[in-house]
Amino acid sequence: MIYKGKPWRPSSILEAQENGICMIVQETGTIPNISVAENIFLGHERKFTKGPFVSRRKMIAAANELLRELGIEGIDAGRPARSYDFQTRKLVEVAKALYWNPDVFIVDETTTALSQNGRQLIYKIMRRLAAEGKSVILISHDLEELMELCDTLTVLRDGVIIGNLEKHEFEANKIKYMMVGREIVGDYYHNDLEGYSDEVVLRANCITTLKDLLCFSLELHKGEILGIGGLSHCGMHTLGRALFGLEEILDGEVTVGPNAVPVKNPVDAINNGIGYVSKNRDLESLCLQSPISDNIASTGYKANRIAGGLISPRKEKNYIMRQVRNLSIKCASIYHRVATLSGGNKQKVAIGRWIAADSNIFILDCPTRGIDVGVKATFYKLMYDMKKAGKSIILISEELPELIGMSDRIIIMKDGEISCEIKRTEGFSEHKLIEYMI
């Protein structure tokens, strides 16, 4: 690599920062159990030392001032990073990178984790840096975002540069073809009005959680794709966790099936055929340092047992390989660590473990975040095939086109409550849905 006319081989992130290169990573880039301020100035605490001691007061004050200057609101730099949600921690990473006034600012798939306000903040920063003569590298699968923001575009596929385009050459179908190596033209959502069964497979009865949800009720039907949308802090992500038993329910209950079996924790959920893929897949849906095989096999201990409670290696390998083949998970071996996979292949592993377990109910929170259009098309077909097979899906998404394109029914949430509910047969209107969000 050549940087500013000289060979460039940085030995660490700190060396890169000190030489003007900063990056916001795709997944989690903060340490949960230290403060926001300590995350921002990690590795550079000497700036706040007096003798052998670090002044936390000065560090917190500097961090709060930086957040204010960037227009990032609602964050107390003295609080632990874990006390904030995924997208808020992403804004902490933005502050951490911009503190160094970088000459090269690298943004890796970050905007897909942010609310619209967060995205606009990042876009504003990117445009300002470019206007100041700095350079921005935006790594993204969002075609609309790329075409709007970028001056030039380099397309990679399987680690190889497929081509470079100037602004005047940008054309959506052309870029899609370069990305996936085949034609993807027009609409890849489902557009029928087949509907779903009257049978209720999952019910939330006036559930209230410690945060976000207040006496919230819903019903999910057999063969239904139920879309849940709203602004980022509307409570929809908490809802997904509550339905799977990950979020404590203070009042009300979640039940499954005609016999109203209660779901009080994830074990109850799994035993009753519920699978859950979190928005924060690296932290909550996958064991990154474990191999693909262990991640998929984790849902198959009962299915793969033989006499005496032992696991059959042959049955377990078949259990894993079915998902690797059916979902076209790109890997040299099933024993490779999940951390080495691309975002799309990680997501295939995350959902594949529940398909392998023959789950009947899927709670998918932002399932296409950070994956390319080819894998998106694969996921949408997979969801539609599952619906046709009588499976039921709760699709939680911050992307209106995705909700409108895939859902049989959409619930819009606002302040932890249902703002509106619309069926596909009534006609979805993006303008109307946005009105109910705000």
C-alpha positions in Angstrom: 0.0 0.0 0.0 1.1 3.5 -0.7 -0.1 6.4 1.5 0.8 10.0 0.8 3.4 8.9 -1.6 5.2 6.5 0.8 5.0 2.8 1.5 2.3 2.2 4.2 2.3 -0.8 6.5 0.6 0.3 9.8 1.4 -2.0 12.7 -1.8 -1.1 14.6 -5.1 0.8 14.6 -3.4 3.4 16.8 -0.7 4.1 14.3 -3.3 4.5 11.5 -5.3 6.9 13.7 -2.2 9.0 14.5 -1.4 9.2 10.7 -4.9 10.3 9.7 -6.7 7.0 8.8 -9.8 6.2 10.9 -12.6 3.6 10.4 -16.0 2.7 11.6 -16.4 -1.0 11.5 -19.4 -3.0 10.2 -20.4 -4.6 13.5 -19.6 -3.8 17.1 -16.6 -1.4 17.6 -17.1 -0.4 21.2 -16.2 -2.1 24.5 -19.4 -2.5 26.5 -18.1 -2.4 30.1 -16.2 0.9 29.9 -17.6 4.4 29.6 -18.4 6.2 26.3 -15.5 8.6 27.0 -13.1 5.7 27.6 -14.2 4.2 24.3 -13.6 7.4 22.4 -10.2 8.0 23.8 -9.1 4.3 24.1 -5.3 4.1 23.7 -4.9 7.8 24.1 -5.6 8.2 27.8 -2.3 10.0 28.3 -4.0 13.2 27.0 -5.8 13.3 30.3 -3.1 12.2 32.8 -1.8 14.2 35.6 1.2 12.4 37.1 0.4 8.7 37.2 -3.4 9.3 37.2 -6.0 9.7 34.5 -8.6 12.4 35.1 -11.9 10.8 34.3 -13.6 14.2 34.8 -11.6 15.9 32.1 -12.0 12.9 29.7 -15.8 12.8 30.1 -16.0 16.6 29.6 -13.9 16.4 26.4 -16.0 13.5 25.1 -19.3 15.4 25.8 -18.0 18.5 24.1 -17.0 16.4 21.0 -20.4 14.8 20.9 -22.1 18.2 21.0 -19.9 19.6 18.3 -20.8 16.7 16.0 -24.5 17.1 16.7 -24.8 13.8 18.5 -27.5 14.1 21.2 -28.8 12.0 24.0 -25.4 10.4 25.0 -23.8 10.9 28.4 -20.1 10.2 28.0 -19.8 9.1 31.6 -22.1 6.1 31.2 -21.0 2.6 30.2 -21.3 1.9 26.5 -23.4 -1.1 27.3 -26.2 1.1 28.5 -26.9 2.3 25.0 -28.4 0.3 22.1 -26.5 -0.8 19.0 -27.1 2.2 16.8 -26.3 4.7 19.6 -22.9 2.9 20.1 -22.3 3.3 16.4 -22.6 7.1 16.9 -20.0 6.8 19.6 -17.7 5.1 17.1 -18.3 8.1 14.7 -17.2 10.5 17.4 -14.1 8.3 18.2 -13.0 8.4 14.5 -13.7 12.1 13.9 -11.8 13.1 17.1 -8.6 12.6 15.0 -9.8 14.8 12.2 -8.8 12.1 9.7 -7.5 12.5 6.2 -9.1 9.2 5.2 -12.4 8.2 6.8 -13.5 4.6 6.2 -17.2 3.8 6.8 -17.9 0.1 6.6 -21.7 -0.7 6.3 -22.4 1.5 9.3 -25.4 3.4 7.9 -27.5 0.2 7.8 -27.4 0.1 11.6 -28.6 3.7 12.0 -31.9 5.5 12.1 -32.7 8.0 9.4 -31.4 10.8 11.6 -28.2 8.9 12.3 -27.7 8.3 8.6 -28.2 11.9 7.7 -25.6 12.9 10.3 -23.1 10.5 8.8 -23.9 11.7 5.3 -23.4 15.3 6.4 -20.0 14.5 7.9 -18.9 12.6 4.8 -19.8 15.6 2.6 -18.1 18.0 4.9 -14.8 16.0 4.9 -14.9 15.7 1.1 -15.5 19.4 0.8 -12.4 20.0 3.0 -10.3 17.9 0.6 -10.3 14.8 2.8 -11.1 11.3 1.4 -14.0 9.0 2.4 -14.2 5.3 1.6 -17.8 4.1 1.9 -18.3 0.3 1.9 -21.9 -0.4 1.3 -24.4 -2.7 -0.3 -27.1 0.0 -0.4 -27.3 1.0 -4.1 -29.3 4.1 -3.5 -26.8 5.3 -0.9 -23.8 4.6 -3.1 -25.3 6.3 -6.2 -26.3 9.4 -4.2 -23.1 9.9 -2.2 -20.2 8.5 -4.2 -18.1 10.2 -6.9 -16.5 6.9 -8.0 -17.4 3.3 -7.4 -15.3 0.1 -7.2 -17.2 -3.2 -7.3 -15.7 -6.3 -5.7 -16.9 -9.8 -5.9 -15.2 -12.8 -4.1 -12.2 -10.6 -3.3 -11.6 -9.5 -7.0 -12.1 -6.1 -8.4 -14.9 -6.4 -11.1 -14.7 -2.8 -12.3 -14.6 0.9 -11.6 -17.3 3.4 -12.4 -17.4 7.2 -12.6 -20.5 9.1 -11.4 -21.9 9.5 -14.9 -21.7 5.6 -15.4 -23.8 4.8 -12.4 -26.8 2.7 -13.3 -28.6 0.4 -10.8 -29.0 -2.7 -12.9 -25.5 -2.5 -14.2 -24.1 -2.3 -10.7 -26.3 -5.2 -9.5 -24.9 -7.3 -12.3 -21.3 -6.5 -11.4 -22.0 -7.3 -7.8 -23.6 -10.7 -8.2 -22.5 -11.8 -11.7 -26.0 -12.3 -13.0 -29.0 -10.2 -14.0 -31.2 -8.9 -11.2 -33.7 -6.6 -12.8 -36.7 -4.9 -11.2 -38.8 -6.2 -8.3 -37.5 -9.2 -6.3 -40.3 -9.0 -3.7 -43.4 -11.2 -3.7 -46.5 -9.5 -5.2 -49.4 -11.9 -4.7 -52.4 -11.6 -2.5 -52.6 -15.2 -1.2 -53.1 -14.2 2.4 -52.6 -16.6 5.3 -54.5 -19.0 7.6 -56.9 -17.9 10.4 -54.9 -20.1 12.8 -53.0 -18.1 15.4 -49.6 -19.6 16.1 -48.2 -16.9 18.4 -49.9 -14.3 20.5 -48.6 -11.4 22.7 -51.3 -10.6 25.3 -50.9 -7.0 26.6 -47.1 -7.4 27.3 -45.2 -4.6 29.1 -41.4 -4.6 29.4 -39.0 -2.6 31.5 -38.4 -0.4 28.5 -40.2 0.4 25.2 -43.4 -1.7 25.4 -46.6 -0.8 27.2 -49.5 -3.3 27.1 -48.6 -4.4 23.6 -50.7 -7.1 21.8 -50.4 -8.9 18.5 -51.3 -12.1 16.8 -49.2 -14.0 14.2 -51.0 -16.4 11.9 -49.8 -19.6 10.2 -48.3 -18.9 6.8 -48.1 -15.1 7.5 -45.3 -12.7 7.0 -46.0 -10.0 9.6 -44.0 -6.8 9.1 -43.1 -4.6 12.1 -41.9 -1.1 11.3 -41.3 2.3 12.8 -38.6 4.7 13.7 -35.6 3.2 15.3 -36.5 3.7 19.0 -40.2 2.8 18.6 -39.8 -0.4 20.5 -39.8 -2.9 17.5 -36.4 -4.4 18.4 -37.4 -4.8 22.0 -40.6 -6.6 20.8 -38.5 -9.2 18.9 -36.5 -9.9 22.0 -39.6 -10.1 24.2 -41.4 -12.5 21.8 -38.3 -14.8 22.0 -38.1 -14.6 25.8 -34.9 -12.5 25.9 -36.5 -9.4 27.3 -38.2 -9.5 30.7 -41.9 -9.1 30.6 -43.3 -7.3 33.6 -47.0 -7.9 32.8 -48.9 -9.9 30.2 -47.6 -12.9 28.4 -46.4 -14.4 25.1 -48.1 -17.7 24.2 -47.6 -20.2 21.3 -50.1 -22.5 19.6 -53.8 -23.4 20.1 -53.1 -24.4 23.7 -51.6 -21.0 24.6 -48.3 -22.4 25.9 -46.4 -19.6 27.6 -43.0 -18.4 26.4 -41.0 -17.1 29.4 -37.5 -17.6 28.2 -35.5 -18.6 25.1 -35.6 -22.3 26.1 -39.4 -22.2 26.0 -39.2 -20.4 22.7 -36.9 -22.9 21.1 -38.8 -25.9 22.5 -41.9 -24.5 20.9 -40.4 -24.0 17.4 -39.4 -20.4 17.5 -36.2 -19.1 16.0 -34.8 -15.6 16.4 -32.2 -13.7 14.4 -31.1 -10.4 16.1 -30.3 -7.2 14.4 -26.9 -7.4 16.2 -26.1 -10.8 14.8 -22.4 -10.8 15.7 -23.2 -10.4 19.4 -26.5 -12.1 19.9 -27.1 -14.6 17.0 -23.6 -16.1 16.3 -20.6 -17.4 18.1 -18.0 -15.7 15.9 -14.9 -17.6 17.2 -16.6 -20.9 16.8 -16.7 -22.8 13.5 -19.7 -22.8 11.1 -20.4 -26.4 12.2 -20.8 -25.6 15.9 -23.1 -22.6 15.1 -25.5 -24.6 13.0 -25.3 -27.8 15.1 -26.2 -25.8 18.3 -29.9 -26.2 17.5 -29.6 -29.9 16.7 -28.6 -31.7 19.9 -31.9 -33.5 20.3 -32.3 -34.2 16.6 -28.7 -35.7 16.3 -28.7 -37.8 19.5 -28.4 -41.6 19.6 -28.7 -44.1 22.4 -27.3 -43.0 25.7 -27.6 -39.3 24.9 -24.5 -39.3 22.7 -24.3 -37.2 19.5 -24.0 -39.1 16.2 -21.1 -37.4 14.2 -22.7 -38.7 11.0 -26.1 -37.3 11.7 -24.7 -34.0 12.9 -22.5 -33.5 9.8 -25.5 -34.2 7.6 -27.5 -31.7 9.7 -24.9 -29.0 9.0 -24.2 -29.8 5.4 -27.8 -29.6 4.4 -27.9 -26.0 5.4 -24.5 -25.2 3.8 -25.7 -26.7 0.5 -29.3 -25.4 0.5 -28.3 -21.9 1.5 -25.1 -21.8 -0.6 -22.9 -20.7 2.3 -19.6 -19.8 0.8 -16.8 -21.5 2.9 -13.7 -23.5 2.3 -14.7 -25.8 5.2 -17.5 -26.1 7.7 -14.8 -25.9 10.4 -13.8 -22.3 9.5 -14.6 -19.7 12.1 -17.8 -17.7 11.4 -15.8 -14.5 12.0 -14.0 -15.1 8.7 -17.3 -15.0 6.7 -18.8 -12.1 4.8 -21.9 -10.4 6.2 -24.2 -12.3 3.9 -22.8 -15.7 4.7 -22.9 -14.9 8.4 -26.6 -14.2 8.1 -27.1 -17.5 6.2 -25.5 -19.3 9.2 -27.7 -17.3 11.6 -30.9 -18.3 9.9 -29.7 -21.7 8.8 -29.5 -23.0 12.4 -33.2 -22.3 12.8 -34.1 -23.8 9.5 -32.1 -26.9 10.4 -34.2 -27.1 13.6 -37.4 -27.1 11.5 -38.6 -24.0 13.4 -42.2 -23.0 12.6 -42.0 -19.4 13.7 -39.1 -17.0 12.7 -38.5 -13.7 14.3 -36.1 -11.8 11.9 -34.8 -8.5 13.0 -33.3 -6.5 10.1 -32.4 -9.8 8.3 -30.9 -8.1 5.2 -28.8 -5.5 7.0 -25.4 -5.3 5.5 -25.8 -7.9 2.7 -25.6 -7.5 -1.0 -28.5 -7.5 -3.5 -27.9 -11.0 -4.6 -28.1 -12.4 -1.1 -31.1 -10.2 -0.4 -32.9 -11.7 -3.4 -32.0 -15.2 -2.0 -33.4 -14.2 1.5 -36.6 -12.9 0.1 -37.2 -16.0 -1.9 -36.4 -18.1 1.2 -38.9 -16.2 3.2 -41.6 -16.6 0.6 -40.9 -20.3 0.3 -41.2 -20.6 4.1 -44.5 -18.8 4.0 -45.8 -21.1 1.3 -44.7 -24.1 3.4 -46.9 -22.8 6.3 -44.1 -21.2 8.3 -44.8 -17.9 10.0 -42.4 -14.9 10.0 -42.2 -11.7 12.0 -40.1 -9.4 9.8 -38.8 -6.4 11.9 -37.3 -3.9 9.5 -36.2 -0.2 9.2 -36.5 -0.4 5.4 -40.0 0.5 4.1 -39.5 -1.0 0.7 -38.7 -4.4 2.3 -41.7 -4.2 4.6 -44.0 -3.2 1.8 -42.6 -5.8 -0.6 -42.6 -8.8 1.7 -45.3 -8.4 4.3 -48.9 -9.8 4.3 -49.7 -7.4 7.1 -47.8 -4.4 8.5 -47.9 -3.1 12.0 -46.3 0.4 12.5 -45.1 1.1 16.1 -44.7 4.4 17.8 -43.6 4.9 21.4 -44.0 1.2 22.2 -47.6 1.0 20.9 -49.3 0.1 17.7 -49.8 3.3 15.6 -51.5 1.5 12.7 -52.1 -1.9 11.2 -52.6 -2.4 7.4 -53.2 -5.6 5.4 -51.6 -6.1 1.9 -55.1 -6.5 0.5 -55.9 -2.9 1.6 -52.9 -1.5 -0.2 -49.6 -0.3 1.3 -48.7 3.3 0.9 -45.2 4.4 1.9 -46.4 7.9 2.5 -49.2 6.7 4.8 -46.8 4.4 6.7 -44.4 7.3 7.3 -47.2 9.5 8.6 -48.0 6.9 11.3 -44.3 6.5 12.2 -43.9 10.2 13.1 
